[in-house]
């Protein structure tokens, strides 16, 4: 699991390689990632937007921006958490993801929350020892 905390919001990510949805012979590799967002601050916040930077093993970068997560813009009272699962395909057997969430307080103040960088690993990657 990967975790970061910024602006009183903690984000924990657990990536899972999906062998049954992947086809290594066709260079198609799929991961799910489970995310938990926890509000450790004194103020109610709402997740407005997401930003992802996905880099495959060849260095190809995809950027994804959008409203909310999995069709929702969750509101988190102090002490509350929100969990969701999403996924991403790659053309390589490994990669890395990192990102941020744009949040807004109930007073209208906006701020960003870091999503920790996490590794997308599959059993099909070649590991080089240096």
C-alpha positions as CSV (number, residue, x, y, z in Angstrom):
1,X,0.0,0.0,0.0
2,X,1.1,3.6,-0.7
3,X,0.1,6.5,1.5
4,X,0.5,10.3,1.6
5,X,-1.0,13.0,3.7
6,X,-1.4,16.7,2.6
7,X,-3.7,19.5,3.8
8,X,-5.1,17.2,6.5
9,X,-6.3,14.6,3.9
10,X,-4.8,11.2,3.8
11,X,-4.8,9.1,0.5
12,X,-4.0,5.4,0.6
13,X,-3.7,3.4,-2.7
14,X,-3.4,-0.4,-3.2
15,X,-2.8,-1.4,-6.8
16,X,-3.8,-5.0,-8.0
17,X,-2.7,-6.6,-11.2
18,X,-5.7,-8.2,-13.0
19,X,-4.3,-11.3,-14.7
20,X,-7.8,-12.3,-16.0
21,X,-8.3,-9.0,-17.9
22,X,-4.7,-8.9,-19.2
23,X,-3.3,-10.4,-22.4
24,X,0.5,-10.3,-22.3
25,X,0.8,-11.7,-25.8
26,X,-1.1,-8.6,-27.1
27,X,0.8,-6.2,-24.8
28,X,-2.3,-5.5,-22.8
29,X,-1.9,-5.3,-19.0
30,X,-4.7,-4.2,-16.6
31,X,-4.6,-3.0,-13.0
32,X,-7.2,-2.1,-10.5
33,X,-6.4,0.3,-7.7
34,X,-8.3,0.8,-4.5
35,X,-8.2,4.3,-3.0
36,X,-9.1,5.4,0.5
37,X,-9.4,9.2,1.1
38,X,-9.6,10.3,4.8
39,X,-10.4,13.7,6.2
40,X,-8.3,14.3,9.2
41,X,-9.0,18.1,9.3
42,X,-11.5,20.2,11.2
43,X,-13.5,21.2,8.1
44,X,-15.9,19.5,5.7
45,X,-14.4,19.1,2.2
46,X,-15.7,17.9,-1.2
47,X,-13.6,16.3,-3.9
48,X,-14.1,18.3,-7.0
49,X,-11.6,17.0,-9.6
50,X,-8.9,14.4,-10.1
51,X,-5.6,14.5,-12.0
52,X,-3.6,11.4,-12.9
53,X,-0.2,11.1,-14.5
54,X,0.3,7.5,-15.8
55,X,3.7,6.5,-17.1
56,X,4.4,3.1,-18.7
57,X,7.7,1.2,-18.7
58,X,8.6,2.8,-22.1
59,X,8.2,6.3,-20.6
60,X,5.0,7.1,-22.4
61,X,3.0,9.5,-20.3
62,X,-0.8,9.8,-20.2
63,X,-2.5,12.6,-18.3
64,X,-6.1,12.2,-17.1
65,X,-8.2,15.0,-15.7
66,X,-11.9,14.9,-14.8
67,X,-14.7,15.7,-12.5
68,X,-14.8,13.7,-9.2
69,X,-14.0,10.0,-9.0
70,X,-16.1,7.1,-10.3
71,X,-18.9,9.4,-11.1
72,X,-19.0,11.0,-7.6
73,X,-17.8,14.2,-5.9
74,X,-17.8,12.8,-2.3
75,X,-18.3,15.1,0.6
76,X,-16.2,14.2,3.7
77,X,-17.0,15.5,7.1
78,X,-14.2,15.7,9.6
79,X,-13.2,12.1,10.5
80,X,-15.0,10.6,7.5
81,X,-13.5,8.6,4.7
82,X,-14.4,7.6,1.1
83,X,-13.3,4.5,-0.7
84,X,-13.5,3.5,-4.4
85,X,-11.9,1.2,-6.9
86,X,-10.9,2.1,-10.4
87,X,-8.5,0.8,-13.0
88,X,-6.1,1.5,-15.8
89,X,-4.7,-0.5,-18.8
90,X,-1.1,-0.2,-20.1
91,X,0.7,-1.6,-23.1
92,X,3.7,-2.5,-20.9
93,X,4.0,-5.0,-18.0
94,X,4.8,-2.2,-15.5
95,X,4.4,1.5,-14.9
96,X,3.8,4.2,-12.3
97,X,0.9,6.5,-11.4
98,X,0.8,9.7,-9.4
99,X,-1.7,12.5,-9.1
100,X,-3.8,14.9,-7.1
101,X,-7.3,15.7,-6.1
102,X,-8.8,19.2,-6.1
103,X,-10.8,19.7,-3.0
104,X,-13.1,22.5,-1.8
105,X,-14.1,23.4,1.8
106,X,-17.6,24.2,2.7
107,X,-16.4,27.8,2.9
108,X,-15.4,27.7,-0.7
109,X,-11.6,27.5,-0.3
110,X,-9.9,25.3,-2.8
111,X,-6.7,23.2,-2.3
112,X,-5.0,20.2,-3.8
113,X,-4.3,16.9,-2.1
114,X,-1.4,14.7,-3.3
115,X,-2.1,11.1,-4.4
116,X,1.1,9.1,-3.7
117,X,3.1,7.7,-6.6
118,X,2.5,4.0,-6.8
119,X,4.0,1.2,-8.9
120,X,2.0,-0.9,-11.3
121,X,3.8,-4.2,-11.3
122,X,2.9,-7.5,-13.0
123,X,4.5,-10.9,-13.0
124,X,5.3,-10.4,-16.7
125,X,7.9,-7.7,-16.2
126,X,11.6,-8.3,-16.6
127,X,13.5,-7.4,-13.5
128,X,17.1,-6.3,-13.9
129,X,19.4,-6.4,-10.9
130,X,22.1,-3.8,-10.9
